[in-house]
């Protein structure tokens, strides 16, 4: 269904995990860290209203 709408899955790569583990932000939520790492490394915009994500070095829209 996602692919029919023009979206593609983004598998977690080793580089994503390494980057997520290297963040020094106080937010320790592993899902937030992984989403931020993927968005940062893949040059994607992360769509979220979660203010905790603002401390990560990725572009956030909302």
N, C-alpha and C positions, 0 to 999 in steps of 0.2 A: 504494500500500500504506500509506504513512504517513497519508494522509487517511482511509483506512478505519479507522485506529486512533485518529482524532481529532486528528492532528497536521497542521499546515499549514506549507508552506515559508515561510521568511522571507528574501525577497530582500535583497541588500545595497543600502542606500540611500546617497545622498550624505552624509547626516548621520552615518551609521555610520562611513563612511570618515574624515570630518573628526574625529569624536570619537576614533577609533582612533589617528589621527595626532597627537592632542593630548596623549595620555597621557605622563607623565614617568617612569613606572615603568621599572626597569632591564630588565624582560623585553622584549626586542625582537622576539619571535616575532610575525610579522604575523597569523598565524591566531589566536593567543591574544588579541591586541589587538582583532581584529575581533569575535571571539566575545564578549569582555567589553563592547565598545561596543554591540553589539546587545542583549545582556542588560540593560545599564544603561539605554539609551534606550527600550527596549520594555518595561521593567519586568518582565523575565523572570528566572527562576531558572536559573542555569547549572549543569548536572549534570556534575561533574568531580572526579576525585581528584588532579588536578595541583596541587601546592602553589604553583607559579609564579603561578597565577591569583588567589591570595589577596590580592595587592597591588593588584588593580584594584577600582574602586568599584562592584562589582555583587554581587548575592546569589549565593552558591555553595552547593550542596548536595552533600555527600559526606563 
